[in-house]
Amino acid sequence: MIDLRSDTVTRPDAAMLEAMMSAPLGDDVWGDDPTVNAFQEHLATLTGKQAALLFPSGTQSNLVGLMAHCERGDEYIVGQSAHTYRYEGGGAAVLGSIQPQPIENASDGSLPLEKISAAIKADDVHFSRTRLLALENTIAGKVLPETYVHQATELARSRGLATHLDGARLFNAAVASQVPLEQLCRPFDSVSLCFSKGMGAPIGSALVGPRDFIERARRWRKVAGGGMRQAGIIAAACQYALDNNIQDLADDHRRAARLAEGLALLPGIEVTSQATNMLFVHISEEHLQPLATWLKQHDILIELLYATRLVVHRDIADADIEKVLDVMAVYFKQRT
Ligand SMILES: *Cc1c(COP(=O)(O)O)cnc(C)c1O
């Protein structure tokens, strides 16, 4: 199968599995797992933060990050199309008693500064306490402009807000913009990172930030059911990904660009955007389901949930991209 639904579908390769199998293990709830501890220390250093904490998913890493920043009745400012707001089941409100204050994202994924400023509430009993600004990078595959990130986090800080970055695909941003990970993390108090997407690990996310923040997060992670035991098998996969897989993301970006370039030549399909490893396409309503079915008959999977988003990842090769283009071309040739 050529699976373009998401970069979450990658399978661990033999070398990653070997690293998982040979990892020394302990009980991480007791703080005893040497592989987890080494990974967390390595990641803290790599991101320029004091401490790091391993999580089973990015959803939990973000949720616990928000809960470690905000208390019951606080609010966080977030993009209308941000993952934490839109795609995490409303967890901040449901489980954290944290009110989201969503703001419509601009087309580059940013939240306009004047809208952030206007959304920050005065200290008054009528309002919830605005505590946090949360951004996302990459967002819909797009790298957030670095100047913007500095302006937005500076604004937040000047108004007494903490800052959190959902960096599920921050490695893609680092590779695409050739800016070190540490520099992309620096403007934020806390960052959530995922290893189970383009990085190729089967499971694993992490939260990084100041030591006292990570201590609070460790408590909330246990409450959320994220205290894992011999978690070194997961940390070993994440560490392997850090050591071996980052630069391969450049190939994903190149292949996504090639796919966009090829699709742009086909009738019946319009590429609306392409950045890093993602592209969004517009296909007219009557073709959507028949095309998806046609592709599936040729062992190609696409997802229609996100306005037809195609995602390239390390289990997609150059030849796969050419096959997708050929199969799509035949479909549109027969029907338009
Ligand atoms: C995938 C993703 C997450 C976390 O997802 P999990 O499936 O819970 O690991 C968080 N933020 C963004 C932007 C994502 O794409």
The ligand as an SDF file (V2000), in Angstrom:
LIG
                    3D

 15 15  0  0  0  0  0  0  0  0999 V2000
   -0.4730   14.3930   15.2420 C   0  0  0  0  0  0  0  0  0  0  0  0
   -0.4460   15.6960   15.9160 C   0  0  0  0  0  0  0  0  0  0  0  0
   -0.5020   15.7990   17.3040 C   0  0  0  0  0  0  0  0  0  0  0  0
   -0.5870   14.6180   18.2440 C   0  0  0  0  0  0  0  0  0  0  0  0
   -1.1890   13.5150   17.7550 O   0  0  0  0  0  0  0  0  0  0  0  0
   -1.1620   12.0640   18.4080 P   0  0  0  0  0  0  0  0  0  0  0  0
   -1.8060   11.2620   17.3530 O   0  0  0  0  0  0  0  0  0  0  0  0
   -1.9540   12.1700   19.6610 O   0  0  0  0  0  0  0  0  0  0  0  0
    0.2450   11.6870   18.6810 O   0  0  0  0  0  0  0  0  0  0  0  0
   -0.4370   17.0570   17.8580 C   0  0  0  0  0  0  0  0  0  0  0  0
   -0.3370   18.1490   17.0940 N   0  0  0  0  0  0  0  0  0  0  0  0
   -0.2680   18.0910   15.7500 C   0  0  0  0  0  0  0  0  0  0  0  0
   -0.1030   19.3380   14.9660 C   0  0  0  0  0  0  0  0  0  0  0  0
   -0.3290   16.8650   15.1220 C   0  0  0  0  0  0  0  0  0  0  0  0
   -0.2680   16.8090   13.7860 O   0  0  0  0  0  0  0  0  0  0  0  0
  1  2  1  0
  2  3  1  0
  2 14  2  0
  3  4  1  0
  3 10  2  0
  4  5  1  0
  5  6  1  0
  6  7  2  0
  6  8  1  0
  6  9  1  0
 10 11  1  0
 11 12  2  0
 12 13  1  0
 12 14  1  0
 14 15  1  0
M  END
$$$$
